[in-house]
Amino acid sequence: MKLKRSLVAVSLAALVLILALISLRAYYVALALVVGALIMAHREVWSLITRRRLPPFDERVRENVSKSLRNGFIFFTGASAFLMLALSLRNTLTLDPVHLLGGLFLSAGLAYLLSYLYYDRSQPRLSQRRLRMMKVFLLTAGISLAAFILSAFLHNALSGLFGIEEPVFFFIAVCIAPLAFAVGLIGSLVIFIMGLLAR
């Protein structure tokens, strides 16, 4: 009963926000908010459509949802901070804030969904060795992303200060960091999908 009340309250709040966004003609943000809400309530919506009742909400599901919400919030906060930093450094960058907000909502919902699928289905089916490999791949992707941001900043700073083309940080930002990010992302996705498909 408590879950049903929470679902109704969140749905009403989302509906009011969507109507406000439509009245402001921010259609992309409203659509992204609808899709994000459907992604976050995919279990409940699917169960209501197929079985006409809410799914069981036991301790394991509660823990998976809280971890997934934490990951989605961390992703949303990090992506927002990165976009604000990029927009503050480049005032000539002409990006529509409506599209930015829509992309943020959709990507945060996707981060939540992938986290939930990982905690609910993939992690219990993976061996300890594969879980360690996945952590290494994710760490590689995270370090390479940080190295890309830092190298691009240092390259621009050194080139601006000394008036020369700085090659080392440019090479790291253009070649090494994207390659390491691709390896980390593809490796972790392969292990994640193997966990989803395992029986």
Buried (B, 14 or more C-beta within 10 A) or exposed (E): EEBEEEBEEBBEEBEEBBEEBEEEEBEBBBBBBBBBBBBBBBBBBEBBEEEEEBBEBEEEBEEBBEBBBEBBEEBBEEBBEEBEEEEEEEEEEEEEEBEBBBBBBBBBBBBBBBBBBBBBBBBEEBEEEBBEBBEBBBEBBEBBBEBBBBBBBBBBEBBEEEEEEBEEBBEBBBEBBBEBBEBBBEBBBBBBEBBBEEE
